[in-house]
Amino acid sequence: MARAQDKTILVVDDEPNVRFYLASLLEDAGFNVRTAADGVEALESIREQRPDFISLDLVMPRKSGQKLLYELKRDKELSRIPVLIVTAHAEDELGKGDLADILDNRMISGPGTYLEKPVKPMDYVRSVQRALGIEESPTVVDTVEIKDKLLERIKGADTAALQKALDALEEQESAKK
């Protein structure tokens, strides 16, 4: 069976925070991750080193996800790379038509072809794992769920509580050395 550490995922999104978040989720799951800010940058990255999977935003400057997908499908080798559309625009005027075109023309097909933002961390990781034939590990589930819970708690925490938590983590790191 395939292993996450043997697979490289290209995360393509024009929003830096989203790109970082999605890449972090995949790295926590053991994948090698590269990122691109738009379709032009993504195509350069794909040609430089072919990824095993692409997580693709639809609405981006310079070259949209739809246009990138059409370019990939014109190339016999690149057309075999599995793609997951991750978009906030599945139901609005910015992306609804593009997504419908992609699905109607079977540019991508089957279950798990797209996720709507904001994505649930485990849905995202599991979509990639399933597409690549990687067994879902309970450890990955635990890591992602714990990290997600921490991020939620951090939003409402005061500075003193955050400092206390940071001190505890640093103390634990020092003890390991």
Beta strands, then each sheet from edge to edge (+ up, - down):
strand 1: 8-12
strand 2: 32-36
strand 3: 53-56
strand 4: 83-87
strand 5: 114-116
sheet 1: 2+ 1+ 3+ 4+ 5+
end
